[in-house]
Amino acid sequence: MLTIEQLVAKAKSDGASDIHLICNLPPKYRKDGGLQDMADEPLTEEECISYARELSGGAYDEFDRVGELDAADTFADNRCRIHIFKQQGKPSVALRLLSEHIPELSTLGLPPAVMDLTGLHKGIVLVTGETGSGKSTTLAAMLDHINHTRRDHIVTLEDPVEYIYKPDLCAINQREVGKDTASFSAGLRASLREDPNVILIGEMRDRDTIETAITAAETGHLVFGTLHTGSASDSVDRIVQVFPEGMQVQIRLQLSMCLEAVITQQLVPRKGGGRALGVELMLVTDAIRNLIRSGNTPQIANAIATSAQIGGQTMDQALVKLVRTGSISRDTALHYAKDEAYIKKYAV
C-alpha cells in the first residue's frame, strides 16, 4: 500500500492533476484529462478506510456519519484539495493537486483584458466553467495580483481553503466554510462588517449568497465568485433563476448594474499532449447591460462576438485562435465548439 505522500509525489512528478482511491480498483490519477493506473494491485476496503482516516484529520467519525467530507492539506510539499465520500458503504477519495505557488496572472494564457479586471474597485466578476477547468487557479492569480499592487483588505470564503496567500500590500483573511463560518451566505453577510475591499466567494450556490453578493457589489465592494456554467449567458440565467419569478425583473436590473465581467473556461486536449485553456470573456458593455435587463440573454453571445475591440471574445473565437496558433487541432475545436459552422469557416 502506497502512502498518501508517495501517491502525491508520483502524481506530481508525472504531471497529474487528480488522484482517485476506490475500493477494489488500483489507485488512479488523471493526466491530460484521462485516468491512468498508479499501481497494479486493487485497493482493499481496509486500505480505503485507512486513507480516509488519515485524510479526514480527526473528523473520520463525522465523515462516517454524514457520508462525505471536504478538507485541504499538504503532502509531498504539494497543497491538495481533499474530498472523501462513501460509495456502496465504502470510503472513496478524490484528491486534487493544487499548484505549489500561485502563478502569475500573465502566464495563464488568459485574454489580456483580464488583467484590467484586477483594477476594478466595485462590481461582480464571475469565473465559470466545469469542475477542473482552472477556475480556482485563475481566481487565485487575480487576487494575488491585487495583493501585490493594491493596499486593500481581501476576505475569501472557501470550501475548503485551497491556495494560501502570502500577504504583501494587502491584508488577507481566508475563511473556511464549516470551520471559520457556518456557510457561504453567513460568512458573506459577516464579511460586510469586516471592512473589506475585495471579497472572494468560493461558490455562489444559493439565493442568500447571490443576493448578498449583489448587495456587496452595489455598496462599493469588488466581488469575485464562481459558477458551474458553460457560458456568460448561462451564468446570467443561472443567477436569475435562483430567485422566484416575482423577483426576477428586479434581480436582472440589479445584476445589469453591478456585473462587470464573466470569464468562462474550459481545458481542451492540446496537440502532442497536455491541455490548452479556452476562455470566453464577457466584458459588460452598455449593450450587454440592456440585454441582461430585458432578459434577452440568447443575444449576449452576439454582443460578446462584436466586443473584440475592448478585449472580449466568445469561446468559439478562443478555439479558433488556439487552432491558428497550432495549440489544438481543428477536430478538437469542432468537438468543443458551440457553433461548428463558425469553426469550419474561420479555423483555417
N, C-alpha and C positions, 0 to 999 in steps of 0.2 A: 504493500500500500504506500503510494507516494504521499508525502506530506503536502499541506497547502503551500508551504514555502517552495517546495520542489515543483509543484504544478504551476505556480505563478511564474517562477523563474524560467521554466521551459516555455510557457506560453509567451512570456515577454521576449525571450531570445529568438523565438520563431516568428514574432510579429503578429501574434494572435490577439483578438480583441475580447473574447469571452471564453469562460470555462464552464462546462456543464458536467455535474456529478449526479448520475441517475442510477438507481438500483438495477442490477442485472445488465448494465451496459458498461463498456470501458469508459474511463474519463475522456471527455471530448473537448476540443477547443474550436473556436470559429476563426478561420483565417481566410481572408479575401472573400468573406461573405458566406463560405461553406463550412460545414462541420467536418472535423477530422479526428480520428482516434489519437489519444496521447499515450495509450498503453494497450497491451494485448488482453489482459485479464479483466473481466467484468467486475464491477463493484458489488460487494455483498450488502445486505441490509445493515449489518453491524458496522461496516465501514462508512456507509452513508450517515448513520446515526452519529458516529464518531466525528465526521466532518461537521455535521450540523451543530453538535455540542461545542466544538472548538470555535466555529464561526459565529455562534449566537452570543458570545461574550457574556455568558452567565444568564442569558434570558431563554435558555432552552425550554424551561417549563412553560413560559409564556407562548413560545412557538408551538409547543406540543398541544397547548390548549386552543390557540387561535387558528393554526394551520399555515401561517406564513409570517415572515419576519424580514424587515429591511435593516441593513446596517452598512457600515463602511469601515475599512481597516487597511493597514499597510502590511504587505507580505513581500519578501524579496525586494525591499526598497521600492515597492510599487503600490500606490494607492488603489484600492479596489472597492467597487460598489457590490454589496452582497445582497442576494435575495434567497432566502431559504423557504421552501414550501413543501407541502405534502402532496403526493400523488399516490393513489391507491393505498393510503395509510402509511406510506414510507416517505422519509425525507429526501428531497432533491435540492440541489444548489445550483444557482446561476451566479457566476462571478463576472463582473465587468472590469477589465483592466483600464484604469484611467492613466492619462499621461502623467509622468513624474513631475513635469513642470508645465505651468500654464503657458501655452505657446503665444508668440507674438501675433497679434491680430492680423498683421500684414502678411503673415506666412501661410494663412489658411486657405488661400485661393478664393476668398470672397470678393464680390464686386467692390471696387474702390469706394463707392458711396457709403458702404457700411461703416467705414472709418469715421465719416462725418456724423453718424448717429451717436457716437460717444461724446459729442459736443453738445447734445441736447440737454436742456435743463428741466424740461417737463414733458409729459405725454407718455404714451404707451408704445413700447417696441416689443413685438412678438417674434419669437424664433420657433418655427414649427417644423414638423416632419415626423416620420415614423420612428419608432424606437431604434436606436443605433445609428441615427443619421448625423450625429455630431452636434446636436443642439447644445448639450452641456459644455462642450469644448468652445463653441462659438460664444456662448454667454460668458464663460469664464474669461476668455480673451478680451471681450469687450469691457467687462468690469475691471479687469486688471489694467487695461489701457487707461481707464478713468482713474484708477488707483495711482498711476504714475504721472498723470497730467493735471489732475484737479485736486483741490483741497476740500473734499466733501466727506459726508458721512454715508457709508454704504451699509445697508441692512439686507441680509439674504435670509430667505425662508426656504429650506431644502429638506428633502426626504429621500435619502439621508444627505448629510453634507458630503460633497464629493471632492472638489478641488479646495485646497486650503490656501487662502490668500495670505501674503505677507504684506501687512500694511506699509505703504510708502508715504505718499502725500495724504492719503485718505485714512480716516478711522473706519474700521470694518468690524461689524458684528455679524457672525454667521450663526443662525439659529436653526436647530434641527427639530423638525416636526416629530412629536412623540417623546422627545427628551427635553427640549427647551421651551416648547409651546405645544398646546393640545392639537392644533390643526392649522392649516394654511390660513383659513379665514380669521381665526383667533389671533394668530401671530401677526397677520397683516393689519388688523384693527389696532393691535397694540403698537405696531411699528410707527403709526401716525403720531404717537405720543413720545417717540424716541428721537425726534429732531433729525429725521433722515433727509438726505438729498436724493439718494438713489435707492430703489428697492428692487430686489430680485425675488420673484415668486417662482419657485421650482416647477409648479404646475397649477394652472388656472383651471381647476377641475369642477368647481361648483358655483352656484349662483352667488352665495355670500362672498366668496373670494373675488369673483369677477366684478361684482357691484362695488366692493371696497377698493379694488384696483382702479376702477374708473374714477371713484371719488378722490383717490390719492393723486391720480394724474390731473384731475380738474383743480386740485388745490396746490399745484405747483411742484409736484414730485415727478421724477423720471422713473418710470416703472418698466422693468423687463419681465417678461413672462413666457411660458411655453405652452403650446397646444399640440396634440397629436393630429394635425390636419395636413392635407397634401397640397394646399394652395392658399393664397391670400384670401380669395373669395370664400373658400370653405371656412377659413378662420373667422371671418366676419359672421357668416351664417351660424357657426357653432356657438359663438358668444351670444348672439341674439336669441337663438333657440333655447338657451338655458332658461330664459325668462318666460313667464306666462304671456299669452297673446296680448293681453291688455297693457302690458308694459313694453312691448317690443318697439313701438314707434318712438317712445322716449329713449330707450336704450340705443337705438340707431342714431338718434340725434346726438346723444352724449358721446357715443363712440366716434361719430364722424368728426367731432371737435377735438377729441384727445388722442386718437390713434395717429401715430407718426409713421410707422413702418411695419411691414411684415416680411421677415426673412424665412423662406421655406427651403428646406434642404433635403437632398437625397444622395446617397452614395451609390454609384453605378460602377460596374466592372471596367477596369482600366485595361487597355491593350498591354499584353505582356505580364499581367498580374497586378494585384492591388486594386484599389478603388479610387475613383475620381469623384470630386464633390460637384454636384449640380445645384445651383442656387437660383431660386426665383426671389426677386427683390421688388416689393411694392413700396414705393415712397408715396405717401399720401398727399396728393395734389388737391386743388380745389375741385377738379372734375371728379376725382375719386370720392371726396367728401360728399358730393352731391349724390353719387351712386349709392353710397352707404346709407345716407338719409332716406333716399327714396326706395330702398330695398332692391335696387337693380344690380344685385351682386353678379349675375352672369355676365354683365358688361365690363366688370373690373379687369378681366384678363386683357381685353382690347385696350383699355386705358393704360395698363402696365406696358403693353407692347409698344405704345407710342410715347413712352416716357424715357427713352434711351438717352435723350439729351441731358437729363438730370441724374442719370445713373441707374434707372430701373431696368428690369428685364424679366421676361417670363421664363418658366422652366424650359420650354421648348427652345427659346433663344439661347439659354445657357447650354443646352445639349448640342445645339448647332456649333457654338463656339468650341466645345470640347472635341467635336468631330474635326473641325477645321484645324485645331492645334495638334491633332493626332493623338489626343489622350484616350479617346474611346472610338469604337468602330461605328459605322453608320447603322449597322444592325442593332447594336446596343442602344443607340439613340432612338431608333424606331420602337424598340421594346418598351422604353421608359417614357415615351412621348405622350402628351395629351392630344396632340394633333399630328397624326402621321403624315398628312399631306404637306404640312409645313416643313417637316424634317426632309421629306423627299425632295422638296423644291429648293431648300437652302443648304442642306448639309452636303455640299459638293466640294 
